[in-house]
Amino acid sequence: MENVFFSDVKFFYDKVEILFKQQKERIKELLPDADVQHVGSTAIPGTITKGDLDIQVRVTADVFPDAVKTLTKLYELNDGSIQTDCFRAFKDDTFDPPLGVQLTVIGSEHDIFYKIRDVLLNNPMYRKQYNELKRQYEGKDMDDYRSAKRLFFERLMETPEYIELNKKEI
């Protein structure tokens, strides 16, 4: 059983920013038309985090199969995550901080990570709720935390703020 621990994002900010810039350049060199976004808690000031860097790589559906092949050369496929024709997750735990990369087709059902980030960035109440959820799981089972986080995000995606942001994308 893996347990989860959190720290204030300020302790990771400099490392995360440097790694994000390096990886964005690396990805854009091979996928120049991709939209590369810093997502996850380290992209949101005032949050607590596990201390990993999450990147969302957004591509069009026609580019997705080649993008999967390209990112497979750069990172390890995250076998613990779902794999669909519009979503793949990759990881590299050798980086400091550890790295997660979510490849999504623009406009697909999994193209949510940057939207969740933006809702949390713009709504202190939701950030507070998210931090409280994390504090409830401090030192507890990672799988239980991930389940609770998934439910939190599902509820967040039903909020007027997320729905409005989603409408702007259509």
C-alpha positions as CSV (number, residue, x, y, z in Angstrom):
1,M,0.0,0.0,0.0
2,E,1.3,3.4,-1.0
3,N,0.5,6.4,1.2
4,V,0.2,10.0,0.1
5,F,1.8,13.0,1.6
6,F,1.5,16.7,0.7
7,S,3.4,19.9,1.0
8,D,2.8,23.5,0.2
9,V,3.4,24.2,-3.5
10,K,5.8,27.0,-2.7
11,F,8.4,24.4,-1.7
12,F,8.4,22.9,-5.2
13,Y,7.8,26.0,-7.3
14,D,11.3,26.7,-8.6
15,K,12.1,23.1,-9.5
16,V,8.7,22.6,-11.1
17,E,9.0,25.7,-13.3
18,I,12.4,24.8,-14.5
19,L,11.4,21.2,-15.3
20,F,8.2,22.4,-17.0
21,K,10.0,24.7,-19.3
22,Q,12.6,22.0,-20.2
23,Q,9.9,19.4,-20.9
24,K,7.7,21.8,-22.9
25,E,10.6,22.7,-25.2
26,R,11.4,19.0,-25.6
27,I,7.8,18.1,-26.5
28,K,7.3,21.1,-28.8
29,E,10.5,20.2,-30.7
30,L,8.9,16.9,-31.6
31,L,5.2,18.0,-31.6
32,P,5.3,21.6,-32.7
33,D,1.6,22.0,-33.1
34,A,0.8,20.6,-29.6
35,D,-0.6,22.8,-26.9
36,V,1.5,22.0,-23.8
37,Q,0.1,23.1,-20.5
38,H,1.3,23.0,-16.9
39,V,-1.6,21.5,-15.0
40,G,-2.1,19.9,-11.6
41,S,-1.5,21.4,-8.2
42,T,1.9,22.7,-8.9
43,A,0.4,25.0,-11.4
44,I,-2.0,26.5,-8.8
45,P,-0.5,28.9,-6.2
46,G,-1.9,28.4,-2.7
47,T,-2.4,24.7,-3.0
48,I,-0.8,21.7,-1.4
49,T,0.7,19.1,-3.6
50,K,2.4,15.7,-3.7
51,G,5.2,17.5,-5.3
52,D,5.0,16.1,-8.8
53,L,4.8,18.0,-12.1
54,D,1.8,17.3,-14.4
55,I,1.8,18.3,-18.0
56,Q,-1.1,18.1,-20.4
57,V,-0.3,17.8,-24.1
58,R,-3.3,18.6,-26.3
59,V,-3.3,17.5,-30.0
60,T,-5.9,17.1,-32.7
61,A,-7.4,13.6,-33.3
62,D,-5.4,13.1,-36.5
63,V,-2.1,13.7,-34.8
64,F,-2.9,11.6,-31.7
65,P,-1.5,8.2,-32.9
66,D,1.8,9.8,-33.9
67,A,1.9,11.8,-30.7
68,V,1.5,8.6,-28.7
69,K,4.5,7.1,-30.5
70,T,6.5,10.3,-30.0
71,L,5.8,10.6,-26.3
72,T,6.5,6.8,-25.8
73,K,10.1,7.6,-27.0
74,L,10.4,10.3,-24.3
75,Y,8.5,8.8,-21.3
76,E,7.3,5.6,-19.9
77,L,3.7,4.6,-20.6
78,N,1.7,4.9,-17.3
79,D,0.2,1.4,-17.3
80,G,-1.9,2.2,-14.2
81,S,-4.0,4.7,-16.3
82,I,-6.7,4.2,-18.9
83,Q,-5.7,4.1,-22.5
84,T,-8.2,5.2,-25.2
85,D,-8.1,6.6,-28.7
86,C,-8.1,10.1,-27.2
87,F,-6.1,9.7,-24.0
88,R,-2.8,8.3,-22.9
89,A,-0.8,8.9,-19.7
90,F,3.0,8.8,-19.4
91,K,5.4,9.2,-16.5
92,D,9.0,9.6,-15.6
93,D,9.8,9.1,-12.0
94,T,13.5,9.7,-12.5
95,F,13.0,13.5,-12.7
96,D,13.0,15.6,-9.6
97,P,10.2,16.3,-9.2
98,P,8.5,13.2,-10.7
99,L,6.7,13.9,-14.0
100,G,3.3,12.9,-15.3
101,V,2.2,13.7,-18.9
102,Q,-1.4,13.4,-20.0
103,L,-1.9,13.3,-23.8
104,T,-5.4,14.3,-24.8
105,V,-7.3,14.9,-28.0
106,I,-8.5,18.5,-28.1
107,G,-12.2,18.7,-27.4
108,S,-12.4,15.0,-26.2
109,E,-14.0,13.9,-22.9
110,H,-10.5,13.7,-21.4
111,D,-9.5,17.2,-22.4
112,I,-10.2,18.5,-18.9
113,F,-7.0,19.0,-17.0
114,Y,-6.3,22.6,-18.0
115,K,-10.0,23.5,-17.4
116,I,-9.9,22.1,-13.9
117,R,-6.7,24.1,-13.3
118,D,-8.3,27.3,-14.5
119,V,-11.4,26.7,-12.3
120,L,-9.2,26.2,-9.3
121,L,-7.0,29.2,-10.1
122,N,-10.0,31.5,-10.4
123,N,-12.0,30.2,-7.4
124,P,-10.5,30.4,-3.9
125,M,-13.4,28.5,-2.5
126,Y,-12.8,25.4,-4.7
127,R,-9.0,25.6,-4.0
128,K,-9.8,25.6,-0.2
129,Q,-12.1,22.6,-0.6
130,Y,-9.4,20.8,-2.7
131,N,-6.8,21.5,0.0
132,E,-9.1,20.2,2.7
133,L,-9.7,17.0,0.8
134,K,-6.0,16.5,0.5
135,R,-5.5,17.2,4.3
136,Q,-8.1,14.5,5.0
137,Y,-6.0,11.9,3.1
138,E,-2.5,13.0,4.5
139,G,-0.6,9.8,5.2
140,K,-3.4,7.6,4.1
141,D,-3.8,5.2,1.2
142,M,-3.0,6.7,-2.3
143,D,-5.8,4.7,-4.0
144,D,-8.4,6.1,-1.6
145,Y,-7.1,9.6,-2.1
146,R,-7.3,9.2,-5.9
147,S,-10.9,7.9,-5.7
148,A,-11.8,10.9,-3.5
149,K,-10.0,13.3,-5.9
150,R,-11.8,11.8,-8.9
151,L,-15.2,12.4,-7.2
152,F,-14.1,16.0,-6.3
153,F,-13.2,16.7,-9.9
154,E,-16.5,15.2,-11.1
155,R,-18.4,17.6,-8.9
156,L,-16.1,20.5,-10.0
157,M,-17.0,19.7,-13.6
158,E,-20.7,20.3,-12.7
159,T,-20.1,23.8,-11.3
160,P,-21.2,26.9,-13.2
161,E,-17.6,28.0,-13.5
162,Y,-16.5,24.8,-15.3
163,I,-19.6,24.7,-17.4
164,E,-19.0,28.3,-18.5
165,L,-15.4,27.6,-19.3
166,N,-16.4,24.5,-21.2
167,K,-18.9,26.5,-23.3
168,K,-16.1,28.9,-24.4
169,E,-14.2,25.9,-25.9
170,I,-17.1,24.8,-28.1
